[in-house]
Amino acid sequence: MNVSELIDLAKKSGVMIATAESCTGGMIAAALTDIAGSSAVFDRGFVTYSNAAKQDMLGVRVETLDAHGAVSEEVAREMAEGARARSRAGLAVSVTGIAGPGGSEHKPEGRVCFGLAQEGRTTLCETVEFGAIGRAGVRAASRDHALRLLATALQRGTGV
C-alpha cells in the first residue's frame, strides 16, 4: 500500500493519525503530509529527539528511560501512547532507534523500536534489526516500516 492509499483508507475510516519520532526526525510525518488532502487525517507529529523532549512532549517517564534506555520497546510504547493522548488522533505510531553510525554491543546500529497505539486496542510494540545499512538507510527503512504499521492497523480496523 502506498502513502496515498494509506491516507485514503484513513479518510474512509474516519481515523486521525499522529506520529512520535526520534531517529526518523519527522520523516514519517513528512511522508504523510507530502500527500494532498492529508490534513483531513493527519493531526500532528512530535519530533522528540532528546530524552527531555520525550518526557516533556509525550510524557515518557524518566523511570522508563533509566531502566530501559531510549531505544526500547517500553519507551516506544510510552511515546505512541503519549502521542495519542496528546492529540486528536485515534492512531499513533512511534519510532526510536540507533540510526548510526555506530551503536553498542547491547544496542547495535540499525536497531529500531516501534509502537502503535490505537483507540480500543492494546498498544503494539516491536523491535526491528535493520543492521548497519547506514544512517540514511536505517532512517528510510524505519519510515517505511512505520507507514506499513499504520496501513496494517487501518486495514485491520476496516476489515479490509
C-alpha positions in Angstrom: 0.0 0.0 0.0 1.4 3.4 -0.9 1.1 6.5 1.2 -1.8 7.9 -0.9 -3.8 4.7 -0.3 -3.0 4.9 3.4 -4.4 8.4 3.5 -7.5 7.4 1.6 -8.1 4.4 3.9 -7.7 6.7 7.0 -10.2 9.1 5.4 -12.7 6.3 4.8 -12.2 5.0 8.3 -12.5 8.5 9.8 -9.2 7.9 11.7 -6.9 10.8 12.6 -3.1 9.9 12.8 -0.3 11.2 15.0 3.4 10.4 14.9 6.1 10.4 17.6 9.5 10.2 16.1 13.1 10.1 17.3 15.6 8.7 14.9 13.5 9.5 11.9 13.3 13.2 12.8 9.9 13.8 11.2 10.3 11.6 8.1 7.1 9.7 8.8 5.1 13.0 9.2 6.7 14.3 6.1 5.8 11.3 4.1 2.2 11.6 5.2 1.9 15.3 4.6 3.5 15.0 1.2 0.1 13.8 0.1 -2.5 16.4 -0.9 -5.5 16.2 1.4 -3.6 14.6 4.3 -4.8 17.4 6.6 -8.1 15.6 6.8 -6.4 12.7 8.7 -3.0 13.8 9.9 -3.4 15.6 13.3 0.2 16.2 14.3 3.7 14.9 14.6 6.1 15.0 17.6 9.8 15.0 16.9 11.3 14.1 20.2 15.0 13.5 19.6 16.2 14.1 23.1 15.1 12.3 26.3 13.9 15.6 27.7 11.7 16.1 24.7 10.3 12.6 25.1 9.4 13.4 28.7 8.1 16.9 28.1 6.1 16.4 24.9 4.9 12.8 25.2 5.0 12.0 28.9 7.7 9.3 28.7 8.6 8.5 32.3 12.2 9.1 33.5 12.0 5.7 35.2 11.3 4.0 31.9 14.2 5.8 30.3 16.5 5.0 33.2 15.5 1.3 33.3 15.4 0.5 29.6 17.1 3.4 27.7 15.6 5.5 24.9 15.9 2.7 22.3 13.5 0.2 23.8 10.0 -1.2 23.3 9.0 0.3 26.7 9.9 3.8 25.5 8.3 3.2 22.1 5.1 2.2 23.9 5.0 5.3 26.0 5.8 7.5 23.0 3.0 6.1 21.0 0.5 6.3 23.9 1.7 9.8 24.7 1.2 11.0 21.1 -2.3 9.6 21.0 -3.2 11.1 24.4 -1.8 14.5 23.5 -3.5 14.7 20.1 -6.9 14.2 18.5 -5.7 11.0 16.8 -7.2 7.6 17.1 -4.0 6.0 15.8 -0.4 6.9 16.7 2.9 5.4 15.6 6.3 5.9 17.3 9.9 5.2 16.4 13.1 5.3 18.4 16.3 3.7 17.4 20.0 3.8 16.6 20.4 5.1 13.1 24.2 5.2 13.2 26.9 5.4 12.5 27.9 3.2 15.4 25.9 1.8 18.3 27.0 -0.5 21.1 27.3 -4.2 21.9 23.8 -4.1 23.5 22.2 -1.7 21.1 23.7 -2.0 17.7 23.3 0.3 14.7 20.1 -0.4 12.9 18.0 -1.5 16.0 14.7 0.4 15.9 11.8 0.1 18.2 8.2 0.9 17.1 5.0 1.5 19.0 1.5 1.6 17.6 -1.3 3.0 19.8 -4.9 2.7 18.6 -8.1 3.5 20.3 -9.7 0.4 21.8 -6.7 -1.9 21.2 -3.6 -3.0 23.1 -0.5 -1.0 22.1 1.7 -3.0 19.7 5.4 -2.8 20.2 8.2 -4.4 18.2 11.9 -4.2 17.5 13.4 -4.5 14.1 17.0 -5.1 13.4 17.8 -3.3 10.1 21.5 -3.8 10.5 24.4 -1.5 9.7 22.9 -0.2 6.4 24.0 3.4 7.1 22.2 6.3 8.7 20.1 7.2 5.7 19.2 3.6 5.1 18.1 2.9 8.7 16.0 6.1 8.8 14.3 5.3 5.4 13.7 1.7 6.4 12.2 2.9 9.7 9.9 5.4 8.0 8.7 2.7 5.6 8.1 0.2 8.4 6.1 2.8 10.4 4.0 3.5 7.4 3.3 -0.2 6.9 2.3 -0.4 10.6 -0.2 2.4 10.1 -1.5 0.8 6.9 -2.0 -2.6 8.6 -3.8 -1.1 11.5 -6.1 0.8 9.2 -6.8 -2.3 7.2 -7.5 -4.3 10.3 -9.8 -1.6 11.6 -11.8 -1.5 8.5 -11.9 -5.3 7.9 -10.0 -5.0 4.6 
